[in-house]
Amino acid sequence: MQNRQTNQGFNFHKYPTFQQNIDPKQRAWIEVKGKALETNVRKLRTKLSKNCQFMAVVKADGYGHDAKVVSDYAIKGGASQLGVATLKEGIKLRCSGVKKPILILGNLYTKRDLIISFKNDLMPTISSIRECLICNNIGKHFGVKFSLHLKVDTGMSRLGFESNKFVQQFEKIKSFENISIEGLYSHLSSADEDNALNPKSITQLQRQKFDELLKQINLDRNNEIKIHLANSAAMLLNSDFHYHMVRVGLSMYGYSPIANIDKNLLLEPALFLKVKVAFIRTIDQGVSVSYGGNFVSSRKTKLAVLSIGYADGVPRNLSGKINVIHNNKFYPQVGSITMDQMMVDITGSNEIRIGSTMLLLGSDGDKTISPLEWARKSNTIPWEILCSFKNRLPRVQVH
Ligand SMILES: Cc1ncc(COP(=O)(O)O)c(C=O)c1O
């Protein structure tokens, strides 16, 4: 307290100086509707045969929704496995009490990380004999079998055994006594492309390659191994991609990666991005707004200053291209989106006040703004929009 320059005379000992319990809805926040996630999983599962399992992909903090909340509701909806990207994501779920099998979809390659994975009951994705050996040694050391999934590359050129060497390598892997191969999978690069059902598409070629490999390694005799290939798009394309399990992210969150999705599914977005109006001002005609002065008012304009910006994960290149919703009405965002704030033209509205809540993503009445629309306007994909939201935005569960 000695060097304090401000608020002189105030008794900092008498009052709690650094108050932590700020209202999460004080500035900008994400509301997550768990029930929507649960319902989406149930609806998606109606597309699967009874024996086909549903892995909820909850990496990147559940696509920005909060991995724990997503996991709990996805499990309620019938998900039997979870997929994360990193060791840390998996450990966080285990520490929060999640009991279902968890597959780490990213690559662990050091002995240390693989031991940590083993001790936390997380299954690694294995893409090489070297990694298999490490896992086998870990299993041997603890006197048990280390559960893992093998990945084979069929055209993504990311992780996975090389497909033309896999048959031979698989024979060797089967001889390792202290690993348990729980799954064998591959990943599709282009299942959300319009031509995915065309027999010559990358997606179909990848599936054919995968099928050939399965035939060559004669998996019938090892049918405890779960075969999986489909992401959301492939799962929705048709049942040829389902095998024993599907790994579903985007559509579970309520967004279809393909345009011609079965409309009866009626997936429901679970995420609502909301923000408070922090300030209101009226500017004359011909006045510039925000950095660079790219927007100049064409008339006397009432502006709401919203407490959200690109440091929260709203892409700056959406400046001047999006609307926000208040009371079932759209209002255009104007001027450059700044790090922490953005301006909205609310001319004509008497109902919006300082402290009013506005909706950036989600539905209000018959008005909807979707991450798919933001993605199109900012020349990216909805996955990136969802994963960009920062921790500065509290996640609030709504019922
Ligand atoms: C290996 C793997 N499987 C499944 C998914 C889920 O994909 P989607 O969100 O398209 O359903 C992802 C996501 O990127 C992934 O990396």
The ligand as an SDF file (V2000), in Angstrom:
LIG
                    3D

 16 16  0  0  0  0  0  0  0  0999 V2000
   -9.1750  -35.8010  -36.1890 C   0  0  0  0  0  0  0  0  0  0  0  0
  -10.4610  -35.0540  -36.1280 C   0  0  0  0  0  0  0  0  0  0  0  0
  -11.5980  -35.7410  -36.0830 N   0  0  0  0  0  0  0  0  0  0  0  0
  -12.7930  -35.1120  -36.0260 C   0  0  0  0  0  0  0  0  0  0  0  0
  -12.8900  -33.7320  -36.0290 C   0  0  0  0  0  0  0  0  0  0  0  0
  -14.2450  -33.0740  -35.9610 C   0  0  0  0  0  0  0  0  0  0  0  0
  -14.5090  -32.3500  -37.1270 O   0  0  0  0  0  0  0  0  0  0  0  0
  -15.8820  -31.5670  -37.3170 P   0  0  0  0  0  0  0  0  0  0  0  0
  -15.8410  -30.3950  -36.4250 O   0  0  0  0  0  0  0  0  0  0  0  0
  -15.8650  -31.1840  -38.7520 O   0  0  0  0  0  0  0  0  0  0  0  0
  -16.9860  -32.5020  -36.9820 O   0  0  0  0  0  0  0  0  0  0  0  0
  -11.7170  -32.9880  -36.0920 C   0  0  0  0  0  0  0  0  0  0  0  0
  -11.7870  -31.5280  -36.1200 C   0  0  0  0  0  0  0  0  0  0  0  0
  -11.0320  -30.8170  -36.6880 O   0  0  0  0  0  0  0  0  0  0  0  0
  -10.4730  -33.6650  -36.1420 C   0  0  0  0  0  0  0  0  0  0  0  0
   -9.3030  -33.0080  -36.1930 O   0  0  0  0  0  0  0  0  0  0  0  0
  1  2  1  0
  2  3  1  0
  2 15  2  0
  3  4  2  0
  4  5  1  0
  5  6  1  0
  5 12  2  0
  6  7  1  0
  7  8  1  0
  8  9  2  0
  8 10  1  0
  8 11  1  0
 12 13  1  0
 12 15  1  0
 13 14  2  0
 15 16  1  0
M  END
$$$$
